Amino acid sequence: MSSDHPTETNPLVAPSTAFAGPHLLAAGPLADVLLAVKAALDRGEPEPIFIFEDATGRARDFDLRGSTADILFRLTQQAKNATVAKRRREPSTDEPRGPGRPKLGVIGREVTLLPRHWDWLNGRPGGASVTLRRLVEEARRNTRPQAKQAQEAAYHFMSASCGDLPGFEEAIRALFASDQITFAAHIANWPNDFQDYAQRLAAPAWRDGAPAASQTSYLQPSQESGRAFLARDIAGDVVMLNLLRFRPLADYSAHPELEPPKPISGAEAYDLYVAHTLPFLRESGGDILFYGEAGQFLIGPTEERWDRAMLVRQTCVDAFMRFSTHALYLAGLGHRTAALEDSRLLPITELPHCA
């Protein structure tokens, strides 16, 4: 009898991980991990040792008395006993089948719907039953069970080992929101081995479970918007209104040469960008008029928020173009890219009667 889960019949190969305090002790097949734990105990390891099952993230207890052979024998016997008990609980499929339509495992249940729902279902190919089964199967495929299992495994490990660490609750919320950047930001100060294991357990949640972006991010001007800006033929001062939304954790993957030695927030990366930019901005005749904290609109979409707002004045469009294409300024532009999740840039001019 074959199994879709080989570790159910051979627990010795189940992927597992052991920690001595906050430090990784061993990782790999359970048999190898148990032998490493046994050796550490025999050496008098002072730190508490915990063994986690990678598939579920749960801590497991094992009887490590006796020799290596004794430990492996007990583990194999426990697995055999569990398999026998499971087979006894499973319904028999050996009953003789009589003539007639084969059993498909279909179960009749009452379903309550509005008349318009029944009208729609009955008008679909195959009728209501076929349509409902197809919709349920599509929904099951779209729930991405691997992502859910990964979230639960990471949660079990983090609850057992990291509950007292700073940022634990925030990291859990980010985990179940499939927000990898925020998750990484809140565990950045945890012991390195705990960080690595939590990220490894959660990885399928980022890969399979992360929701698609609900909106487009705007980080650079397009060719069309650049042409439209120049076509306005603005004379005199121009003020740039910047709305800024930061990444929880700065992403320097596109500009590794600028990456600080330790992880920083998007806001901190943008401060580096401002410090880099100011000398070139002022050299071109411009300056920052206002730079402050923002938030939700008082009048506007309630779901839209901005972390900071900034007003930058330039003496003219030509000065702005010289500044924005300065080679030394562009060398530090990667700080801005690493900092921002989204942004808006609106060129505005003063009305003549207000001057």
Disulfide bonds with the S-S distance in Angstrom:
none
